[in-house]
Amino acid sequence: MPEDPRPDTNSDEFFKTSVAALIAVVAVVGAIIVWRGALADEEADNGDFAGLTANVNNEEAQGLNTSLAYQHYRAFTDFSGHAVLADALFDDSGAASDPDDAEALDAASRAEYDLASNSQFFFDNRYLTDDGYDVDREIDELYAEDLEADDLNPVPHFEDADDARDRSSYLIALLVLLAGALLCLTLAESINRNAEYLMAFLGVAFLVASIVGIFVAESRY
């Protein structure tokens, strides 16, 4: 009696159905890779923008703080000059023999003291030292206050952008594996029985490698 061909037919149908399902899985995985890659590109762009913004803020803060500190330093030098001159005029007024000269010198001395007193409002006494005025300390403290109020460090943003860009490149490379999976599965549907299972196996192997690659990319970068 001839052999019943139905088992082979059922096996072929099951194989073709399985391959078709795997091709559908390949399409889904490909969409996921493209989606995650697009998000990584967007994250990289956002990181670059945040880094550039932080860099601009940093340069602006340093420039403004330096300018402000040296304005205070100039006020201190004005104060010091007027105070020194006032002391000298006061000493001269005490040593003057002519009462009119002494009075004029005393008036000039008081005027210089007033100017020195007015200059004191334009610098911070905290930065006075025995050697003068500590401009560098004021700049550092102003910058520290800016660091608490704003983002001035661009390095972490650029590092995050580089990581996101690497992740995007890695995910795009996975599309090559996925293309190999699609090619092998497509061939498995059309070639003879001797090689169709080999092609299906290779297609599944490429597909699994692509899926594993997605998890590696998301956890590594």
C-alpha positions in Angstrom: 0.0 0.0 0.0 1.3 3.5 -0.7 2.4 5.6 2.3 0.0 8.2 3.6 1.4 11.6 2.5 -0.6 13.6 5.1 2.0 13.5 7.9 4.6 15.0 5.6 2.0 17.6 4.4 1.1 18.4 8.0 4.8 18.7 8.9 5.4 21.0 6.0 2.5 23.2 6.9 3.6 23.4 10.5 7.1 24.3 9.4 5.9 27.0 7.1 3.6 28.4 9.7 6.5 28.4 12.2 8.8 30.2 9.8 6.1 32.8 9.0 5.6 33.4 12.8 9.4 33.8 13.2 9.4 36.3 10.3 6.7 38.3 12.1 8.9 38.2 15.3 11.8 39.5 13.2 9.6 42.4 12.1 8.6 43.2 15.7 12.2 43.0 16.9 13.3 45.2 14.0 10.7 47.8 15.0 11.9 47.7 18.6 15.5 48.2 17.5 14.6 51.1 15.3 12.5 52.7 18.1 15.2 52.3 20.8 17.8 53.6 18.3 15.7 56.7 17.6 15.3 57.3 21.4 19.1 56.9 21.8 19.7 59.5 19.1 17.3 61.9 20.7 18.9 61.3 24.1 22.4 62.1 22.5 21.1 65.3 20.9 19.5 66.3 24.3 22.8 65.5 26.1 24.8 67.6 23.6 22.4 70.5 24.0 22.5 70.3 27.8 26.3 70.2 27.7 26.5 73.2 25.5 24.0 75.1 27.7 26.0 74.2 30.8 29.2 75.3 29.1 27.7 78.6 28.1 26.4 79.1 31.7 29.9 78.2 33.1 31.7 80.7 30.9 29.1 83.4 31.7 29.3 82.8 35.4 33.1 82.9 35.4 33.1 86.1 33.4 30.5 87.9 35.5 32.1 86.7 38.8 35.6 87.9 37.7 34.2 91.2 36.6 32.3 91.7 39.9 35.2 90.7 42.1 37.5 93.1 40.3 35.0 95.9 40.6 35.0 95.3 44.3 38.8 95.2 44.3 38.9 98.6 42.5 36.6 100.0 45.2 39.0 98.6 47.8 42.0 100.3 46.1 40.0 103.5 46.0 39.3 103.1 49.7 43.0 102.4 50.5 44.2 105.3 48.5 41.8 107.8 50.1 42.5 106.4 53.6 46.3 106.6 53.1 46.0 110.2 51.7 43.7 111.2 54.6 46.2 109.9 57.2 49.0 111.8 55.5 47.0 115.0 55.3 46.0 114.7 58.9 49.7 114.2 59.9 50.7 117.2 57.8 47.9 119.3 59.4 49.3 118.5 62.8 52.8 119.5 61.8 51.8 122.7 60.0 53.0 125.9 61.6 50.5 128.2 59.8 47.0 127.8 61.3 45.4 128.5 57.9 47.5 125.7 56.3 46.6 123.4 59.2 42.9 124.1 58.7 43.1 123.5 55.0 45.0 120.3 55.4 42.6 119.1 58.1 39.6 119.9 55.8 41.3 118.0 52.9 42.0 115.1 55.3 38.3 114.9 56.3 37.2 115.0 52.7 39.5 112.0 51.9 38.2 110.2 54.9 34.6 110.7 53.6 35.6 109.4 50.2 37.3 106.4 51.8 34.1 105.8 53.9 31.9 105.9 50.9 34.1 103.4 49.0 33.6 100.9 51.8 30.1 100.2 50.6 31.4 98.8 47.3 33.4 95.8 48.5 33.0 93.0 51.0 35.0 93.2 54.2 35.1 89.4 54.4 37.8 89.3 51.8 40.1 91.8 53.5 43.5 90.4 54.4 46.7 91.6 55.9 48.0 91.8 52.4 45.0 93.6 50.9 42.0 92.2 49.2 41.6 88.5 48.3 40.1 88.6 44.8 40.6 84.9 44.1 38.7 83.8 47.2 35.7 86.0 46.3 35.7 84.6 42.7 35.8 81.1 44.0 33.0 81.7 46.5 30.8 83.4 43.9 31.4 80.5 41.6 30.4 78.0 44.3 27.1 79.8 44.8 26.5 79.7 41.1 27.2 75.9 41.1 24.4 75.5 43.7 21.9 77.6 41.7 22.7 76.4 38.1 24.2 73.6 36.0 27.7 74.7 35.1 29.4 71.4 34.5 29.1 70.2 30.8 31.2 67.1 31.1 28.5 64.7 32.5 26.1 65.8 29.8 28.6 65.2 27.0 29.5 61.8 28.5 25.9 60.8 28.6 25.5 61.9 25.0 28.5 59.8 23.9 27.0 56.8 25.7 23.6 57.3 24.0 25.3 57.7 20.6 27.3 54.5 21.2 24.1 52.7 22.1 22.4 53.9 19.0 25.3 52.7 16.8 25.2 49.4 18.6 21.5 49.0 18.0 21.8 49.9 14.3 24.5 47.2 14.0 22.0 44.7 15.3 19.9 45.4 12.2 22.5 43.6 10.2 22.0 40.4 12.3 18.3 40.9 12.0 18.6 41.2 8.2 20.5 37.9 8.2 17.7 36.3 10.2 15.1 37.5 7.8 17.2 36.3 4.8 17.6 32.8 6.3 14.0 32.5 7.3 12.9 33.6 3.8 15.1 31.0 2.2 13.8 28.4 4.6 10.4 28.8 3.0 11.6 28.4 -0.5 14.5 26.0 -0.7 14.4 22.2 -0.7 14.0 20.0 2.4 17.7 19.3 2.7 18.6 22.9 3.6 15.4 24.5 4.9 16.0 23.4 8.5 19.5 24.6 8.4 18.3 28.0 7.1 15.6 28.1 9.8 18.2 27.3 12.5 20.5 30.1 11.3 17.6 32.5 11.1 16.6 31.6 14.7 20.2 32.0 15.8 20.5 35.4 14.2 17.1 36.4 15.8 18.1 35.3 19.3 21.5 37.1 18.9 19.6 40.3 18.0 17.3 40.0 21.0 20.2 39.4 23.3 22.0 42.3 21.7 19.1 44.7 22.6 19.4 43.7 26.3 23.2 44.2 26.2 22.9 47.6 24.6 20.3 48.8 27.1 22.3 47.5 30.1 25.8 48.4 28.9 25.3 52.0 27.8 
